[in-house]
Every structure is written in C-alpha cells, then in structure tokens.
Amino acid sequence: MLLRRAEPPSRSDISDEEQSVVYVPGISTEGNIRSRHKTVNPKADVKLKTSRVTATPVSMESIKGAGDSVDEQSFCRGEIKSASLKDLCLEDKRRIANLIKELARVSEEKEVTEERLKAEQESFEKKIRQLEEQNELIIKEREAMPTALTYASYGSLGICGVLSSVLDFE
C-alpha cells in the first residue's frame, strides 16, 4: 500500500465559495472580488499592476473617491494641513527622537574629526616647511663644496698662501 503526504491545496483546487471576499474602499463590488490567498510570485503581480498604472493617465478628480474624508480631499486640492508631533503615534515619536540623537552624535563626531584633521594638516605643513629649509641648507652646502675642495687641494697653505701663489704666477 502506497501512502501519500498531505499537501496544501493549490490555487486551482480552491473553489470560488471557499475564497473569502475582500472589500476595497472606493471601488464598486461588481467584478472586484479578490481572494485573500497570496499569489505564487508577488513580484510578477506588482510589475503587471505598475505597467497598467503607468499606461493609463489618471486625473485628480478620479482619485478622490466617495470614501475619502474631507481632510484627504483638501490634501488632494493642495491645501496642506500643518503636521504636528501630537498627531504621531508613540513609535514614530521614538523614531524621531532617536534620529535627532543620532544626528547630534554624528554632528559632534564630525566636529571632532574636523578639528583633528585641521591639527594634523597644520602639523604636516610645519614638517614640510622644516624639510624645505633642510633642503635649502643641503643645496647651499653642495654649492659650497667645490669651492672648499679647491682650497683644500692647496693643503696647509691656507688662504694667504693661496693668494700669494696666485700672485706669484702673474
């Protein structure tokens, strides 16, 4: 005897009577019955729906449905009601508080980092000036070496001896 595992019914196995009806506000009930069962590939449905939406232009008047409140209709007309923290739920208030704390922390870190970078830049500029000064001294020493070698080649005569030997040759 062969036993089969029990598998969940597929979409095609579920009859229309077994599917529950979902009400969508602002849409007539004729032809708009939807099932609560998820499709196999929700991304495919989203792409299909968005292509329909982009293909058909919709006016602002058609968006305003019978179920819209007065506030929603005035928002659609461009009359924007000022938002307040009182209108937010506790979770949103906590998120905003956390974002403000994070922003303050990041701003403080930025200031500290900028100060550190400025100090490092000044330090490097000072080192560069010192190296340039050392480089100039080395160049001057190199230029002075051939002259010093000429004097050293005359030995212990010194400057007076060099001058007298130069004068004797004339």
mmCIF file of the C-alpha atoms, coordinates in Angstrom:
data_MODEL
# 
_entry.id   MODEL 
# 
loop_
_atom_site.group_PDB 
_atom_site.id 
_atom_site.type_symbol 
_atom_site.label_atom_id 
_atom_site.label_alt_id 
_atom_site.label_comp_id 
_atom_site.label_asym_id 
_atom_site.label_entity_id 
_atom_site.label_seq_id 
_atom_site.pdbx_PDB_ins_code 
_atom_site.Cartn_x 
_atom_site.Cartn_y 
_atom_site.Cartn_z 
_atom_site.occupancy 
_atom_site.B_iso_or_equiv 
_atom_site.pdbx_formal_charge 
_atom_site.auth_seq_id 
_atom_site.auth_comp_id 
_atom_site.auth_asym_id 
_atom_site.auth_atom_id 
_atom_site.pdbx_PDB_model_num 
ATOM 1   C CA . MET A 1 1   ? 0.000   0.000  0.000   1.00 0.00 ? 1   MET A CA 1 
ATOM 2   C CA . LEU A 1 2   ? 1.342   3.432  -1.011  1.00 0.00 ? 2   LEU A CA 1 
ATOM 3   C CA . LEU A 1 3   ? 0.862   6.385  1.376   1.00 0.00 ? 3   LEU A CA 1 
ATOM 4   C CA . ARG A 1 4   ? 0.735   9.985  0.164   1.00 0.00 ? 4   ARG A CA 1 
ATOM 5   C CA . ARG A 1 5   ? 1.740   13.036 2.134   1.00 0.00 ? 5   ARG A CA 1 
ATOM 6   C CA . ALA A 1 6   ? -0.930  15.628 2.704   1.00 0.00 ? 6   ALA A CA 1 
ATOM 7   C CA . GLU A 1 7   ? -0.110  18.723 0.657   1.00 0.00 ? 7   GLU A CA 1 
ATOM 8   C CA . PRO A 1 8   ? -1.764  22.131 0.876   1.00 0.00 ? 8   PRO A CA 1 
ATOM 9   C CA . PRO A 1 9   ? -4.348  22.709 -1.848  1.00 0.00 ? 9   PRO A CA 1 
ATOM 10  C CA . SER A 1 10  ? -3.189  24.643 -4.872  1.00 0.00 ? 10  SER A CA 1 
ATOM 11  C CA . ARG A 1 11  ? -4.972  27.771 -6.108  1.00 0.00 ? 11  ARG A CA 1 
ATOM 12  C CA . SER A 1 12  ? -6.817  25.824 -8.761  1.00 0.00 ? 12  SER A CA 1 
ATOM 13  C CA . ASP A 1 13  ? -8.165  23.380 -6.137  1.00 0.00 ? 13  ASP A CA 1 
ATOM 14  C CA . ILE A 1 14  ? -9.888  26.139 -4.113  1.00 0.00 ? 14  ILE A CA 1 
ATOM 15  C CA . SER A 1 15  ? -13.429 26.862 -5.284  1.00 0.00 ? 15  SER A CA 1 
ATOM 16  C CA . ASP A 1 16  ? -14.969 30.342 -5.505  1.00 0.00 ? 16  ASP A CA 1 
ATOM 17  C CA . GLU A 1 17  ? -17.153 29.620 -2.471  1.00 0.00 ? 17  GLU A CA 1 
ATOM 18  C CA . GLU A 1 18  ? -14.109 28.784 -0.317  1.00 0.00 ? 18  GLU A CA 1 
ATOM 19  C CA . GLN A 1 19  ? -12.318 32.029 -1.195  1.00 0.00 ? 19  GLN A CA 1 
ATOM 20  C CA . SER A 1 20  ? -13.008 34.892 1.200   1.00 0.00 ? 20  SER A CA 1 
ATOM 21  C CA . VAL A 1 21  ? -14.125 38.255 -0.149  1.00 0.00 ? 21  VAL A CA 1 
ATOM 22  C CA . VAL A 1 22  ? -12.047 41.361 0.480   1.00 0.00 ? 22  VAL A CA 1 
ATOM 23  C CA . TYR A 1 23  ? -13.639 44.815 0.423   1.00 0.00 ? 23  TYR A CA 1 
ATOM 24  C CA . VAL A 1 24  ? -11.613 47.597 -1.222  1.00 0.00 ? 24  VAL A CA 1 
ATOM 25  C CA . PRO A 1 25  ? -12.914 51.103 -0.347  1.00 0.00 ? 25  PRO A CA 1 
ATOM 26  C CA . GLY A 1 26  ? -13.742 53.375 -3.273  1.00 0.00 ? 26  GLY A CA 1 
ATOM 27  C CA . ILE A 1 27  ? -14.226 50.512 -5.745  1.00 0.00 ? 27  ILE A CA 1 
ATOM 28  C CA . SER A 1 28  ? -17.579 49.085 -6.749  1.00 0.00 ? 28  SER A CA 1 
ATOM 29  C CA . THR A 1 29  ? -18.217 45.484 -5.778  1.00 0.00 ? 29  THR A CA 1 
ATOM 30  C CA . GLU A 1 30  ? -19.127 44.281 -9.267  1.00 0.00 ? 30  GLU A CA 1 
ATOM 31  C CA . GLY A 1 31  ? -16.174 42.463 -10.771 1.00 0.00 ? 31  GLY A CA 1 
ATOM 32  C CA . ASN A 1 32  ? -13.832 43.469 -7.979  1.00 0.00 ? 32  ASN A CA 1 
ATOM 33  C CA . ILE A 1 33  ? -13.910 40.400 -5.776  1.00 0.00 ? 33  ILE A CA 1 
ATOM 34  C CA . ARG A 1 34  ? -10.444 39.486 -4.615  1.00 0.00 ? 34  ARG A CA 1 
ATOM 35  C CA . SER A 1 35  ? -9.179  36.494 -2.729  1.00 0.00 ? 35  SER A CA 1 
ATOM 36  C CA . ARG A 1 36  ? -7.067  36.657 0.425   1.00 0.00 ? 36  ARG A CA 1 
ATOM 37  C CA . HIS A 1 37  ? -4.720  33.957 -0.869  1.00 0.00 ? 37  HIS A CA 1 
ATOM 38  C CA . LYS A 1 38  ? -1.323  35.240 -1.936  1.00 0.00 ? 38  LYS A CA 1 
ATOM 39  C CA . THR A 1 39  ? -0.132  34.616 -5.436  1.00 0.00 ? 39  THR A CA 1 
ATOM 40  C CA . VAL A 1 40  ? 2.819   32.372 -6.105  1.00 0.00 ? 40  VAL A CA 1 
ATOM 41  C CA . ASN A 1 41  ? 5.024   35.184 -7.413  1.00 0.00 ? 41  ASN A CA 1 
ATOM 42  C CA . PRO A 1 42  ? 4.079   38.579 -5.880  1.00 0.00 ? 42  PRO A CA 1 
ATOM 43  C CA . LYS A 1 43  ? 6.787   40.424 -7.857  1.00 0.00 ? 43  LYS A CA 1 
ATOM 44  C CA . ALA A 1 44  ? 5.182   39.434 -11.140 1.00 0.00 ? 44  ALA A CA 1 
ATOM 45  C CA . ASP A 1 45  ? 1.833   40.853 -9.978  1.00 0.00 ? 45  ASP A CA 1 
ATOM 46  C CA . VAL A 1 46  ? 3.456   44.107 -8.870  1.00 0.00 ? 46  VAL A CA 1 
ATOM 47  C CA . LYS A 1 47  ? 5.156   44.577 -12.225 1.00 0.00 ? 47  LYS A CA 1 
ATOM 48  C CA . LEU A 1 48  ? 1.919   43.835 -14.013 1.00 0.00 ? 48  LEU A CA 1 
ATOM 49  C CA . LYS A 1 49  ? -0.012  46.295 -11.858 1.00 0.00 ? 49  LYS A CA 1 
ATOM 50  C CA . THR A 1 50  ? 2.537   49.072 -12.244 1.00 0.00 ? 50  THR A CA 1 
ATOM 51  C CA . SER A 1 51  ? 2.576   48.690 -16.007 1.00 0.00 ? 51  SER A CA 1 
ATOM 52  C CA . ARG A 1 52  ? -1.206  49.134 -16.046 1.00 0.00 ? 52  ARG A CA 1 
ATOM 53  C CA . VAL A 1 53  ? -0.968  52.196 -13.842 1.00 0.00 ? 53  VAL A CA 1 
ATOM 54  C CA . THR A 1 54  ? 1.691   53.901 -15.926 1.00 0.00 ? 54  THR A CA 1 
ATOM 55  C CA . ALA A 1 55  ? -0.137  53.164 -19.157 1.00 0.00 ? 55  ALA A CA 1 
ATOM 56  C CA . THR A 1 56  ? -3.389  54.872 -18.091 1.00 0.00 ? 56  THR A CA 1 
ATOM 57  C CA . PRO A 1 57  ? -3.332  58.561 -17.123 1.00 0.00 ? 57  PRO A CA 1 
ATOM 58  C CA . VAL A 1 58  ? -5.461  59.325 -14.062 1.00 0.00 ? 58  VAL A CA 1 
ATOM 59  C CA . SER A 1 59  ? -6.947  62.698 -13.156 1.00 0.00 ? 59  SER A CA 1 
ATOM 60  C CA . MET A 1 60  ? -7.026  64.035 -9.601  1.00 0.00 ? 60  MET A CA 1 
ATOM 61  C CA . GLU A 1 61  ? -10.853 64.006 -9.637  1.00 0.00 ? 61  GLU A CA 1 
ATOM 62  C CA . SER A 1 62  ? -10.954 60.259 -10.309 1.00 0.00 ? 62  SER A CA 1 
ATOM 63  C CA . ILE A 1 63  ? -8.600  59.623 -7.383  1.00 0.00 ? 63  ILE A CA 1 
ATOM 64  C CA . LYS A 1 64  ? -10.991 61.315 -4.954  1.00 0.00 ? 64  LYS A CA 1 
ATOM 65  C CA . GLY A 1 65  ? -13.400 58.565 -4.080  1.00 0.00 ? 65  GLY A CA 1 
ATOM 66  C CA . ALA A 1 66  ? -16.646 58.581 -2.179  1.00 0.00 ? 66  ALA A CA 1 
ATOM 67  C CA . GLY A 1 67  ? -14.842 57.125 0.845   1.00 0.00 ? 67  GLY A CA 1 
ATOM 68  C CA . ASP A 1 68  ? -12.299 59.959 1.102   1.00 0.00 ? 68  ASP A CA 1 
ATOM 69  C CA . SER A 1 69  ? -12.553 62.181 4.150   1.00 0.00 ? 69  SER A CA 1 
ATOM 70  C CA . VAL A 1 70  ? -12.704 65.973 3.921   1.00 0.00 ? 70  VAL A CA 1 
ATOM 71  C CA . ASP A 1 71  ? -9.062  66.212 5.057   1.00 0.00 ? 71  ASP A CA 1 
ATOM 72  C CA . GLU A 1 72  ? -7.928  63.796 2.342   1.00 0.00 ? 72  GLU A CA 1 
ATOM 73  C CA . GLN A 1 73  ? -9.867  65.706 -0.327  1.00 0.00 ? 73  GLN A CA 1 
ATOM 74  C CA . SER A 1 74  ? -8.426  69.059 0.782   1.00 0.00 ? 74  SER A CA 1 
ATOM 75  C CA . PHE A 1 75  ? -4.946  67.496 0.709   1.00 0.00 ? 75  PHE A CA 1 
ATOM 76  C CA . CYS A 1 76  ? -5.523  66.425 -2.900  1.00 0.00 ? 76  CYS A CA 1 
ATOM 77  C CA . ARG A 1 77  ? -6.515  70.000 -3.788  1.00 0.00 ? 77  ARG A CA 1 
ATOM 78  C CA . GLY A 1 78  ? -3.205  71.283 -2.434  1.00 0.00 ? 78  GLY A CA 1 
ATOM 79  C CA . GLU A 1 79  ? -4.476  72.554 0.899   1.00 0.00 ? 79  GLU A CA 1 
ATOM 80  C CA . ILE A 1 80  ? -1.830  71.111 3.190   1.00 0.00 ? 80  ILE A CA 1 
ATOM 81  C CA . LYS A 1 81  ? -2.655  70.858 6.867   1.00 0.00 ? 81  LYS A CA 1 
ATOM 82  C CA . SER A 1 82  ? 0.333   71.540 9.101   1.00 0.00 ? 82  SER A CA 1 
ATOM 83  C CA . ALA A 1 83  ? 1.649   68.388 10.722  1.00 0.00 ? 83  ALA A CA 1 
ATOM 84  C CA . SER A 1 84  ? 2.311   68.224 14.430  1.00 0.00 ? 84  SER A CA 1 
ATOM 85  C CA . LEU A 1 85  ? 4.154   65.837 16.704  1.00 0.00 ? 85  LEU A CA 1 
ATOM 86  C CA . LYS A 1 86  ? 0.887   65.407 18.598  1.00 0.00 ? 86  LYS A CA 1 
ATOM 87  C CA . ASP A 1 87  ? -0.570  63.648 15.550  1.00 0.00 ? 87  ASP A CA 1 
ATOM 88  C CA . LEU A 1 88  ? 2.134   60.958 15.534  1.00 0.00 ? 88  LEU A CA 1 
ATOM 89  C CA . CYS A 1 89  ? 1.962   57.653 17.323  1.00 0.00 ? 89  CYS A CA 1 
ATOM 90  C CA . LEU A 1 90  ? 4.347   56.861 20.173  1.00 0.00 ? 90  LEU A CA 1 
ATOM 91  C CA . GLU A 1 91  ? 6.534   54.625 17.986  1.00 0.00 ? 91  GLU A CA 1 
ATOM 92  C CA . ASP A 1 92  ? 7.020   57.390 15.396  1.00 0.00 ? 92  ASP A CA 1 
ATOM 93  C CA . LYS A 1 93  ? 7.856   59.880 18.149  1.00 0.00 ? 93  LYS A CA 1 
ATOM 94  C CA . ARG A 1 94  ? 10.519  57.486 19.448  1.00 0.00 ? 94  ARG A CA 1 
ATOM 95  C CA . ARG A 1 95  ? 11.948  57.087 15.950  1.00 0.00 ? 95  ARG A CA 1 
ATOM 96  C CA . ILE A 1 96  ? 12.147  60.854 15.532  1.00 0.00 ? 96  ILE A CA 1 
ATOM 97  C CA . ALA A 1 97  ? 13.815  61.218 18.945  1.00 0.00 ? 97  ALA A CA 1 
ATOM 98  C CA . ASN A 1 98  ? 16.349  58.522 18.040  1.00 0.00 ? 98  ASN A CA 1 
ATOM 99  C CA . LEU A 1 99  ? 17.033  60.183 14.687  1.00 0.00 ? 99  LEU A CA 1 
ATOM 100 C CA . ILE A 1 100 ? 17.605  63.532 16.415  1.00 0.00 ? 100 ILE A CA 1 
ATOM 101 C CA . LYS A 1 101 ? 20.002  61.893 18.906  1.00 0.00 ? 101 LYS A CA 1 
ATOM 102 C CA . GLU A 1 102 ? 21.843  60.164 16.058  1.00 0.00 ? 102 GLU A CA 1 
ATOM 103 C CA . LEU A 1 103 ? 22.083  63.439 14.134  1.00 0.00 ? 103 LEU A CA 1 
ATOM 104 C CA . ALA A 1 104 ? 23.511  65.208 17.198  1.00 0.00 ? 104 ALA A CA 1 
ATOM 105 C CA . ARG A 1 105 ? 26.041  62.410 17.752  1.00 0.00 ? 105 ARG A CA 1 
ATOM 106 C CA . VAL A 1 106 ? 27.133  62.426 14.111  1.00 0.00 ? 106 VAL A CA 1 
ATOM 107 C CA . SER A 1 107 ? 27.432  66.229 14.121  1.00 0.00 ? 107 SER A CA 1 
ATOM 108 C CA . GLU A 1 108 ? 29.620  66.086 17.225  1.00 0.00 ? 108 GLU A CA 1 
ATOM 109 C CA . GLU A 1 109 ? 31.803  63.367 15.690  1.00 0.00 ? 109 GLU A CA 1 
ATOM 110 C CA . LYS A 1 110 ? 32.123  65.480 12.547  1.00 0.00 ? 110 LYS A CA 1 
ATOM 111 C CA . GLU A 1 111 ? 33.323  68.495 14.546  1.00 0.00 ? 111 GLU A CA 1 
ATOM 112 C CA . VAL A 1 112 ? 35.879  66.395 16.453  1.00 0.00 ? 112 VAL A CA 1 
ATOM 113 C CA . THR A 1 113 ? 37.121  64.835 13.212  1.00 0.00 ? 113 THR A CA 1 
ATOM 114 C CA . GLU A 1 114 ? 37.401  68.235 11.519  1.00 0.00 ? 114 GLU A CA 1 
ATOM 115 C CA . GLU A 1 115 ? 39.434  69.594 14.454  1.00 0.00 ? 115 GLU A CA 1 
ATOM 116 C CA . ARG A 1 116 ? 41.720  66.559 14.390  1.00 0.00 ? 116 ARG A CA 1 
ATOM 117 C CA . LEU A 1 117 ? 42.233  66.851 10.632  1.00 0.00 ? 117 LEU A CA 1 
ATOM 118 C CA . LYS A 1 118 ? 42.977  70.571 10.952  1.00 0.00 ? 118 LYS A CA 1 
ATOM 119 C CA . ALA A 1 119 ? 45.594  69.870 13.658  1.00 0.00 ? 119 ALA A CA 1 
ATOM 120 C CA . GLU A 1 120 ? 47.166  67.115 11.518  1.00 0.00 ? 120 GLU A CA 1 
ATOM 121 C CA . GLN A 1 121 ? 47.233  69.419 8.494   1.00 0.00 ? 121 GLN A CA 1 
ATOM 122 C CA . GLU A 1 122 ? 48.992  72.146 10.489  1.00 0.00 ? 122 GLU A CA 1 
ATOM 123 C CA . SER A 1 123 ? 51.488  69.579 11.780  1.00 0.00 ? 123 SER A CA 1 
ATOM 124 C CA . PHE A 1 124 ? 52.211  68.312 8.262   1.00 0.00 ? 124 PHE A CA 1 
ATOM 125 C CA . GLU A 1 125 ? 52.586  71.863 6.938   1.00 0.00 ? 125 GLU A CA 1 
ATOM 126 C CA . LYS A 1 126 ? 55.101  72.589 9.721   1.00 0.00 ? 126 LYS A CA 1 
ATOM 127 C CA . LYS A 1 127 ? 57.065  69.424 8.850   1.00 0.00 ? 127 LYS A CA 1 
ATOM 128 C CA . ILE A 1 128 ? 57.018  70.375 5.166   1.00 0.00 ? 128 ILE A CA 1 
ATOM 129 C CA . ARG A 1 129 ? 58.428  73.838 5.972   1.00 0.00 ? 129 ARG A CA 1 
ATOM 130 C CA . GLN A 1 130 ? 61.187  72.220 8.074   1.00 0.00 ? 130 GLN A CA 1 
ATOM 131 C CA . LEU A 1 131 ? 62.053  69.795 5.263   1.00 0.00 ? 131 LEU A CA 1 
ATOM 132 C CA . GLU A 1 132 ? 62.145  72.639 2.736   1.00 0.00 ? 132 GLU A CA 1 
ATOM 133 C CA . GLU A 1 133 ? 64.535  74.576 4.987   1.00 0.00 ? 133 GLU A CA 1 
ATOM 134 C CA . GLN A 1 134 ? 66.745  71.480 5.352   1.00 0.00 ? 134 GLN A CA 1 
ATOM 135 C CA . ASN A 1 135 ? 66.667  71.019 1.585   1.00 0.00 ? 135 ASN A CA 1 
ATOM 136 C CA . GLU A 1 136 ? 67.799  74.616 1.035   1.00 0.00 ? 136 GLU A CA 1 
ATOM 137 C CA . LEU A 1 137 ? 70.677  74.119 3.504   1.00 0.00 ? 137 LEU A CA 1 
ATOM 138 C CA . ILE A 1 138 ? 71.759  70.943 1.703   1.00 0.00 ? 138 ILE A CA 1 
ATOM 139 C CA . ILE A 1 139 ? 71.694  72.755 -1.655  1.00 0.00 ? 139 ILE A CA 1 
ATOM 140 C CA . LYS A 1 140 ? 73.826  75.595 -0.242  1.00 0.00 ? 140 LYS A CA 1 
ATOM 141 C CA . GLU A 1 141 ? 76.305  73.077 1.217   1.00 0.00 ? 141 GLU A CA 1 
ATOM 142 C CA . ARG A 1 142 ? 76.588  71.285 -2.141  1.00 0.00 ? 142 ARG A CA 1 
ATOM 143 C CA . GLU A 1 143 ? 77.215  74.563 -3.931  1.00 0.00 ? 143 GLU A CA 1 
ATOM 144 C CA . ALA A 1 144 ? 79.889  75.480 -1.394  1.00 0.00 ? 144 ALA A CA 1 
ATOM 145 C CA . MET A 1 145 ? 81.688  72.105 -1.658  1.00 0.00 ? 145 MET A CA 1 
ATOM 146 C CA . PRO A 1 146 ? 83.602  72.682 -4.930  1.00 0.00 ? 146 PRO A CA 1 
ATOM 147 C CA . THR A 1 147 ? 84.998  75.930 -3.555  1.00 0.00 ? 147 THR A CA 1 
ATOM 148 C CA . ALA A 1 148 ? 86.025  74.238 -0.307  1.00 0.00 ? 148 ALA A CA 1 
ATOM 149 C CA . LEU A 1 149 ? 87.672  71.403 -2.257  1.00 0.00 ? 149 LEU A CA 1 
ATOM 150 C CA . THR A 1 150 ? 89.734  73.889 -4.224  1.00 0.00 ? 150 THR A CA 1 
ATOM 151 C CA . TYR A 1 151 ? 91.024  75.446 -1.047  1.00 0.00 ? 151 TYR A CA 1 
ATOM 152 C CA . ALA A 1 152 ? 91.712  72.017 0.476   1.00 0.00 ? 152 ALA A CA 1 
ATOM 153 C CA . SER A 1 153 ? 93.782  70.974 -2.551  1.00 0.00 ? 153 SER A CA 1 
ATOM 154 C CA . TYR A 1 154 ? 96.360  73.609 -1.686  1.00 0.00 ? 154 TYR A CA 1 
ATOM 155 C CA . GLY A 1 155 ? 96.968  71.836 1.590   1.00 0.00 ? 155 GLY A CA 1 
ATOM 156 C CA . SER A 1 156 ? 98.092  73.713 4.625   1.00 0.00 ? 156 SER A CA 1 
ATOM 157 C CA . LEU A 1 157 ? 98.882  76.887 2.737   1.00 0.00 ? 157 LEU A CA 1 
ATOM 158 C CA . GLY A 1 158 ? 95.687  78.500 3.884   1.00 0.00 ? 158 GLY A CA 1 
ATOM 159 C CA . ILE A 1 159 ? 94.055  81.442 2.238   1.00 0.00 ? 159 ILE A CA 1 
ATOM 160 C CA . CYS A 1 160 ? 97.135  83.665 2.468   1.00 0.00 ? 160 CYS A CA 1 
ATOM 161 C CA . GLY A 1 161 ? 99.310  81.028 0.828   1.00 0.00 ? 161 GLY A CA 1 
ATOM 162 C CA . VAL A 1 162 ? 96.787  80.534 -1.977  1.00 0.00 ? 162 VAL A CA 1 
ATOM 163 C CA . LEU A 1 163 ? 96.633  84.259 -2.622  1.00 0.00 ? 163 LEU A CA 1 
ATOM 164 C CA . SER A 1 164 ? 100.427 84.603 -2.685  1.00 0.00 ? 164 SER A CA 1 
ATOM 165 C CA . SER A 1 165 ? 100.784 81.632 -5.026  1.00 0.00 ? 165 SER A CA 1 
ATOM 166 C CA . VAL A 1 166 ? 98.191  83.143 -7.364  1.00 0.00 ? 166 VAL A CA 1 
ATOM 167 C CA . LEU A 1 167 ? 100.021 86.480 -7.290  1.00 0.00 ? 167 LEU A CA 1 
ATOM 168 C CA . ASP A 1 168 ? 103.397 84.838 -7.983  1.00 0.00 ? 168 ASP A CA 1 
ATOM 169 C CA . PHE A 1 169 ? 102.153 83.277 -11.222 1.00 0.00 ? 169 PHE A CA 1 
ATOM 170 C CA . GLU A 1 170 ? 101.313 86.619 -12.757 1.00 0.00 ? 170 GLU A CA 1 
# 
